[in-house]
Amino acid sequence: MQHAETDALLIGMGERYDVLVTLKDGVFPLVALAEGKGALACGLIRTSVGAQGGLAP
């Protein structure tokens, strides 16, 4: 195993990777693109010392 810094990671069908992501405080997009299909999935990673928001129970 070798450590590497990158801004993007290309993963093929059936491949798995272990990754360590280091983030500062803020909100960061996490985007997955299906190459050649025009589809994508996205989410947000939020790091903060403030209260957690969300839906009421």
Backbone as JSON, one array per atom type, in Angstrom:
{
  "sequence": "MQHAETDALLIGMGERYDVLVTLKDGVFPLVALAEGKGALACGLIRTSVGAQGGLAP",
  "N": [[0.84, -1.17, 0.0], [0.53, 2.21, -0.82], [0.7, 5.61, 0.12], [-1.08, 8.39, -1.19], [-1.75, 11.69, -2.38], [-4.65, 13.28, -3.61], [-7.14, 14.9, -5.67], [-9.25, 13.69, -6.8], [-10.73, 10.46, -7.38], [-10.74, 7.71, -9.4], [-12.83, 5.05, -9.81], [-13.46, 1.81, -10.85], [-16.11, -0.46, -11.95], [-16.99, -2.73, -9.45], [-14.6, -2.4, -8.07], [-12.8, -1.65, -5.05], [-11.71, 0.68, -2.59], [-9.77, 1.73, 0.19], [-9.94, 4.72, 1.87], [-8.63, 7.7, 3.33], [-9.9, 10.64, 4.4], [-9.15, 13.97, 4.89], [-10.46, 16.76, 6.38], [-11.18, 20.24, 6.82], [-13.0, 22.56, 8.98], [-16.25, 23.09, 7.74], [-18.37, 22.85, 4.79], [-18.52, 20.31, 2.42], [-18.67, 19.1, -0.91], [-19.49, 15.81, -2.05], [-19.12, 13.92, -4.77], [-20.26, 11.58, -7.13], [-19.72, 10.33, -10.29], [-21.18, 8.7, -13.06], [-19.4, 7.53, -15.49], [-19.75, 8.14, -18.95], [-22.48, 7.78, -18.9], [-23.91, 9.96, -18.09], [-25.03, 10.27, -15.59], [-25.26, 11.11, -12.09], [-24.4, 11.17, -8.59], [-24.74, 12.87, -5.53], [-23.64, 14.28, -2.44], [-23.36, 15.89, 0.77], [-20.71, 16.64, 2.96], [-20.46, 17.65, 6.17], [-18.56, 19.42, 8.44], [-18.3, 20.62, 11.66], [-18.3, 22.62, 14.65], [-20.64, 23.37, 15.68], [-24.19, 23.05, 16.56], [-26.03, 20.13, 15.54], [-28.06, 19.97, 12.7], [-31.22, 18.99, 11.23], [-33.92, 16.62, 10.74], [-36.85, 16.62, 12.8], [-37.5, 14.26, 15.46]],
  "CA": [[0.0, 0.0, 0.0], [1.26, 3.47, -0.87], [-0.13, 6.79, 0.34], [-1.07, 9.35, -2.3], [-2.69, 12.81, -2.27], [-5.36, 13.49, -4.86], [-8.39, 15.64, -5.59], [-10.28, 12.83, -7.37], [-10.41, 9.03, -7.4], [-11.5, 7.0, -10.42], [-13.08, 3.68, -9.36], [-14.21, 1.02, -11.83], [-17.14, -1.36, -11.44], [-16.49, -3.83, -8.62], [-13.36, -2.05, -7.36], [-12.94, -1.05, -3.71], [-10.53, 1.37, -2.07], [-9.83, 2.32, 1.52], [-9.44, 6.08, 1.76], [-8.65, 8.57, 4.5], [-10.2, 11.99, 3.95], [-8.88, 14.97, 5.91], [-11.24, 17.96, 6.08], [-11.24, 21.32, 7.8], [-14.39, 22.92, 9.26], [-16.98, 23.62, 6.58], [-19.25, 21.96, 4.05], [-17.78, 19.85, 1.26], [-19.46, 18.21, -1.76], [-18.98, 14.5, -2.42], [-19.82, 13.69, -6.03], [-19.94, 10.36, -7.88], [-20.17, 10.43, -11.68], [-21.19, 7.48, -13.86], [-18.78, 7.94, -16.76], [-20.38, 7.68, -20.17], [-23.91, 7.61, -18.73], [-24.53, 11.23, -17.78], [-25.7, 10.21, -14.29], [-24.4, 11.42, -10.97], [-24.95, 11.17, -7.24], [-23.96, 13.82, -4.75], [-23.98, 14.46, -1.04], [-22.56, 16.9, 1.45], [-20.05, 16.3, 4.21], [-20.37, 18.88, 6.96], [-17.78, 19.36, 9.68], [-18.58, 21.85, 12.38], [-18.38, 22.51, 16.09], [-21.97, 23.85, 16.03], [-25.24, 22.06, 16.76], [-26.43, 19.37, 14.36], [-29.39, 20.23, 12.2], [-31.85, 17.79, 10.7], [-35.35, 16.45, 10.92], [-37.32, 16.35, 14.17], [-37.81, 12.82, 15.63]],
  "C": [[0.9, 1.24, 0.0], [0.29, 4.62, -0.67], [0.01, 7.74, -0.85], [-2.08, 10.45, -2.01], [-3.34, 13.03, -3.62], [-6.62, 14.31, -4.62], [-9.56, 14.79, -6.11], [-9.8, 11.4, -7.37], [-11.32, 8.35, -8.4], [-11.6, 5.54, -10.01], [-13.91, 2.97, -10.42], [-15.24, 0.13, -11.16], [-16.49, -2.5, -10.66], [-15.21, -3.55, -7.87], [-13.68, -1.42, -6.01], [-11.62, -0.43, -3.31], [-10.8, 1.78, -0.63], [-9.22, 3.71, 1.41], [-9.53, 6.78, 3.12], [-8.82, 9.98, 3.98], [-9.98, 12.94, 5.11], [-9.57, 16.27, 5.51], [-11.08, 18.98, 7.19], [-12.7, 21.59, 8.11], [-15.03, 23.51, 8.01], [-17.91, 22.59, 6.0], [-18.56, 21.61, 2.74], [-18.66, 18.92, 0.42], [-18.73, 16.89, -1.99], [-19.79, 14.07, -3.63], [-19.33, 12.4, -6.67], [-20.54, 10.5, -9.26], [-20.13, 9.05, -12.33], [-20.65, 7.85, -15.24], [-19.48, 7.31, -17.95], [-21.89, 7.51, -20.06], [-24.63, 8.91, -18.41], [-25.27, 11.25, -16.46], [-24.71, 10.58, -13.19], [-25.16, 11.31, -9.66], [-24.11, 12.15, -6.44], [-24.51, 13.9, -3.32], [-23.1, 15.53, -0.45], [-21.95, 16.3, 2.71], [-19.89, 17.6, 4.97], [-19.57, 18.6, 8.22], [-17.97, 20.68, 10.38], [-18.57, 21.57, 13.87], [-19.75, 22.94, 16.59], [-22.95, 22.7, 16.23], [-25.61, 21.39, 15.45], [-27.84, 19.73, 13.97], [-30.02, 18.93, 11.73], [-33.33, 17.77, 10.97], [-35.69, 16.18, 12.38], [-37.68, 14.87, 14.28], [-39.29, 12.54, 15.47]]
}
